[in-house]
Amino acid sequence: MLVQLAMTLSTVHGWSLPEQESSRKMDSPPKVYLHTFPPLPHVYSMSPFSLKVESWLRLHGIDYECVYCMEFGPKNQIPFVLWSVTR
């Protein structure tokens, strides 16, 4: 899963869109939304996978925003990443 996420995010970081939108020219980079568990009083995140993904995003300089939620993603996993393209 992490490899697939890394490939997806590197595609986002490389300013290329998914196949259905590849014919459009991008004006601005997509905004990445990292859905993760809310922080606890003495722990930044209770999920090591969330920490791993967030560290990867920071390391590669990808602009992201944390969305704290308790709902699981489309594959019943957390963390999960969504992004949107603003034009």
N, C-alpha and C positions, 0 to 999 in steps of 0.2 A: 504494500500500500504506500509506503513512504517513497519508494522509487517512482511509482506512478504520480504521486503528489509532486515530487521533485521535478519530474518531466513536465508536468502541467504548469508548475510555477516558473520553470525556466522558459517555457514558451511565453508565459505572460510577461516575464522580465525582458524577454527579447523583443517585445513590442509586436508580436504576431498574434493574430486572433485564431480562434477555432475555425475549422474548415468552412462552416456555413457562413462565416462573416469575413473570410479571407480576401474577398474582392474589394472590400471597403478600405479606405485609407483611414488610419487612426490619427486623430488630432491630439489626444492626450492619453497617458498610460492608464490602464485599468486600475481600479481601486480594489484591493484585495481585502476581504473580510474573513478573519479567522474566528470561527465559532468555537468557543471553549468554555470550560467550567468557570464559574466565578472564583475570584481569589478568596482564600481563607485568611483568618487573622494573622497567622504566623507563617503561612506558606503561600508563595506566589501562585502556584497552581497545583492541584492535587493529581494532575495527569502528567506523567513524564513525557507522553507523546505530544501534549500541547507545548511543553517547554522545548522539546526538540524542534517542532515546526516553527515556533516563534523565534528560536535562536537561528534557524536556517534563514528565515525571512530577514532578520536583522543583519546577518552575516553577508547576505547578497544585496543588501540595500534596497529591498523591495518595500515600497510604501504599503502599509497594511493598517488595519484597524481591528482591535479585538472586540468581539461581540460576545458578551457573557450570557450564556443560556444553559438550561438544563435539558433541552430537547436534543435528541440525537439527529444526525444528518440522514441523507437519503439512503445510506447503506447501514443505518443503525449503528454508527460509530461517532465518536467525538474524539478529537477535534476534526472539523471539516472546514474546507475553504470554499468560499464563493467569491466571485468577482463581478464587477460591473464596469461597463465602458461608458464614460460620460463624453458627450460630443458637444 
